[in-house]
Amino acid sequence: MDQHLNYITLGVADLAASRRFYRETFDWQERGDSNDNIAFYQAGSALILALFPRAALATDAGIAADGNGFPCFTLAHNVASREAVDVLFAEFRAQGVTIVKPPQAVYWGGYSGYISDPDGFLWEIAHNPYLEKLR
């Protein structure tokens, strides 16, 4: 199998609220192929983040939609500096975004914090000083 990832689809409780969160908090614009039932966001050159109603996503997968709690994964957004992390968190605080963990130096040598979207999906906002060395 070819090693790549094309879509991450999040099952959301309130599609309108989630659309508003990604538009107002991250300033993301939906792709033109979004519609009343699903929202698509270009998240890099080959990755698309999709928001789809939780019950409809569960039905599509043939599973129950009643799971809850820690989703067992996080999404991450890396920025160029520690200062850029702090600037984003100041903006998040001003917008009333739920801050799960304020930015701080972390054991792996970077600097990061966590916020959550309306459904509790965790976003790590980080500066990874080693990322440039990996490119």
Secondary structure, DSSP 8 states (H G I E B T S, - for coil): ------EEEEEES-HHHHHHHHHHHH-----TT-BTTBEEEE-SSS-EEEEEEHHHHHHHHTS-S---S--S--EEEE-S-HHHHHHHHHHHHHHT-EEEEEEEE-TTS-EEEEEE-TT--EEEEEE-TTHHHH-
